[in-house]
Amino acid sequence: GWRNMGAWGTGGKVAEEEVRKIVRRAKGLKEQGIDDGNSELTTGLTSALLEAAKMDTLPADFKVTLLDQGFADDTAEMIMRVYEEEKSALRKILARTQFSFPQLTGVTWRLDFVVKTKHVDHAIRPLFFVRFHTVKQDGTQEDIDFTCTEEELSDLHDTLKQACHQVTLSTNSL
């Protein structure tokens, strides 16, 4: 991934104009779908800038990654500054050119009781109305509504707990 940039062969130095040229090329690559494969530096730094923007990496964290990969402090600082200036433009391009799931920002629910159905006049059964509040990549808010029974909600809860447990196991093994 973008965190393994050691094979670029840069010696840790790159000129600011070259970084700006790479950013312009990165914008063009995503807008036009072209790549001239100019060099390992261009390819690696383009990938790093786009991936960092996609992950909404903080500029200071991006700088730490650059330092970890052997860039000189002044070079990492300059690349970080350019990244910080261009991050929102890169994110806008990425939002237009890639699919992403919305981000979950909240959940609300309501419990109702179904008292009468077509088949039975006195059946009392709980029914949950669940609303997921989400934000799309472009910043627009969208709600996702669904209904479920107590058993279905319990299954959803168990599945989410299993997913959280798996994430914990995966991060502990790193």
PLY file of the C-alpha trace (Angstrom):
ply
format ascii 1.0
element vertex 174
property float x
property float y
property float z
element edge 173
property int vertex1
property int vertex2
end_header
0.00 0.00 0.00
0.92 3.62 0.17
2.69 3.19 3.48
5.44 1.12 1.83
7.21 3.74 -0.24
10.78 2.67 0.47
11.35 1.29 -3.04
11.04 4.68 -4.68
14.79 5.24 -4.76
14.47 8.99 -4.05
17.17 9.27 -1.44
14.60 11.16 0.60
14.74 14.37 -1.51
12.25 15.75 -4.00
11.62 19.31 -5.21
8.37 21.09 -4.32
7.58 21.77 -7.99
7.94 18.06 -8.67
5.45 17.29 -5.87
3.03 19.89 -7.25
3.46 18.36 -10.73
2.69 14.94 -9.23
-0.45 16.35 -7.55
-1.56 17.85 -10.88
-0.88 14.50 -12.53
-2.82 12.70 -9.76
-5.79 14.97 -10.41
-5.51 14.24 -14.13
-5.15 10.50 -13.58
-8.39 10.33 -11.67
-10.26 12.67 -14.01
-8.98 11.25 -17.29
-7.91 7.72 -16.37
-4.40 8.08 -17.83
-0.98 7.14 -16.48
2.32 7.74 -18.22
4.25 5.55 -15.72
6.98 8.23 -15.61
8.88 6.91 -12.60
8.65 4.99 -9.37
8.59 8.30 -7.51
5.70 9.63 -9.56
3.73 6.41 -9.26
4.45 5.95 -5.56
3.83 9.53 -4.51
0.70 9.74 -6.67
-0.63 6.59 -5.00
0.34 7.87 -1.56
-1.32 11.25 -2.06
-4.53 9.73 -3.44
-4.72 7.02 -0.79
-4.04 9.51 2.01
-6.76 11.81 0.66
-9.15 8.87 0.28
-8.55 7.82 3.90
-8.85 11.47 5.02
-5.42 11.18 6.61
-4.40 14.13 8.73
-1.46 16.02 7.20
0.69 15.46 10.32
0.06 11.69 10.10
0.97 11.74 6.41
4.23 13.50 7.30
5.06 10.81 9.88
4.56 8.16 7.20
6.85 10.06 4.83
9.51 10.33 7.55
9.15 6.60 8.29
9.80 5.93 4.60
13.10 7.82 4.67
12.18 11.27 3.42
14.21 14.11 4.89
12.33 16.27 7.40
12.24 19.35 5.16
11.05 17.27 2.20
8.36 15.53 4.27
7.26 18.94 5.60
6.98 20.35 2.07
5.05 17.31 0.77
2.76 17.56 3.80
2.11 21.26 3.07
1.24 20.51 -0.57
-0.96 17.62 0.53
-2.74 19.86 3.04
-3.37 22.51 0.35
-4.63 19.98 -2.21
-6.39 17.47 0.03
-9.92 18.80 -0.41
-9.52 19.01 -4.21
-8.21 15.43 -4.31
-11.10 14.25 -2.11
-13.64 15.91 -4.43
-12.13 14.13 -7.43
-12.10 10.83 -5.55
-15.74 11.30 -4.52
-16.72 11.67 -8.17
-14.67 8.76 -9.44
-15.04 6.00 -6.88
-17.76 4.12 -5.10
-17.93 4.28 -1.34
-20.42 3.30 1.28
-22.02 6.07 3.34
-20.67 6.66 6.84
-23.00 5.72 9.69
-23.47 8.72 11.98
-26.31 7.56 14.20
-29.15 5.15 14.82
-32.65 5.81 16.10
-35.39 3.29 16.70
-38.97 3.00 17.79
-40.91 0.05 19.14
-44.50 -0.45 18.03
-46.89 -3.28 18.70
-48.94 -4.87 15.96
-52.28 -5.60 17.57
-54.26 -6.85 14.60
-53.30 -8.68 11.43
-55.29 -10.11 8.51
-55.32 -13.55 10.07
-55.62 -13.02 13.82
-57.59 -10.29 15.56
-55.76 -10.27 18.91
-52.11 -11.08 18.12
-49.76 -8.69 19.85
-46.33 -8.65 18.30
-43.48 -6.14 18.71
-42.17 -4.46 15.58
-39.06 -2.28 15.54
-38.70 0.72 13.24
-34.97 1.41 12.82
-33.39 4.42 11.12
-29.69 4.58 10.23
-28.48 8.16 9.85
-25.69 8.29 7.25
-23.53 10.79 5.42
-22.54 10.11 1.82
-19.04 10.76 0.47
-20.23 14.08 -0.98
-21.42 15.22 2.48
-25.16 14.81 1.92
-27.16 13.16 4.68
-29.36 10.18 4.01
-31.51 8.08 6.30
-32.02 4.36 5.76
-35.23 3.04 7.31
-36.30 -0.53 7.90
-38.57 -2.58 10.14
-37.75 -5.83 11.86
-39.05 -8.24 14.44
-37.40 -8.78 17.81
-35.70 -11.92 16.47
-34.38 -10.10 13.39
-33.06 -7.24 15.52
-31.39 -9.73 17.84
-29.75 -11.44 14.83
-28.52 -8.07 13.56
-27.12 -7.27 17.00
-25.33 -10.64 17.20
-23.87 -10.23 13.71
-22.54 -6.76 14.55
-21.01 -8.06 17.79
-19.29 -10.83 15.82
-17.94 -8.26 13.35
-16.59 -6.11 16.21
-14.99 -9.17 17.80
-13.35 -10.06 14.47
-11.94 -6.53 14.14
-10.51 -6.82 17.67
-8.89 -10.15 16.84
-7.50 -8.77 13.58
-6.02 -5.63 15.13
-4.51 -7.59 18.03
-2.70 -9.87 15.57
-0.99 -6.94 13.78
0 1
1 2
2 3
3 4
4 5
5 6
6 7
7 8
8 9
9 10
10 11
11 12
12 13
13 14
14 15
15 16
16 17
17 18
18 19
19 20
20 21
21 22
22 23
23 24
24 25
25 26
26 27
27 28
28 29
29 30
30 31
31 32
32 33
33 34
34 35
35 36
36 37
37 38
38 39
39 40
40 41
41 42
42 43
43 44
44 45
45 46
46 47
47 48
48 49
49 50
50 51
51 52
52 53
53 54
54 55
55 56
56 57
57 58
58 59
59 60
60 61
61 62
62 63
63 64
64 65
65 66
66 67
67 68
68 69
69 70
70 71
71 72
72 73
73 74
74 75
75 76
76 77
77 78
78 79
79 80
80 81
81 82
82 83
83 84
84 85
85 86
86 87
87 88
88 89
89 90
90 91
91 92
92 93
93 94
94 95
95 96
96 97
97 98
98 99
99 100
100 101
101 102
102 103
103 104
104 105
105 106
106 107
107 108
108 109
109 110
110 111
111 112
112 113
113 114
114 115
115 116
116 117
117 118
118 119
119 120
120 121
121 122
122 123
123 124
124 125
125 126
126 127
127 128
128 129
129 130
130 131
131 132
132 133
133 134
134 135
135 136
136 137
137 138
138 139
139 140
140 141
141 142
142 143
143 144
144 145
145 146
146 147
147 148
148 149
149 150
150 151
151 152
152 153
153 154
154 155
155 156
156 157
157 158
158 159
159 160
160 161
161 162
162 163
163 164
164 165
165 166
166 167
167 168
168 169
169 170
170 171
171 172
172 173
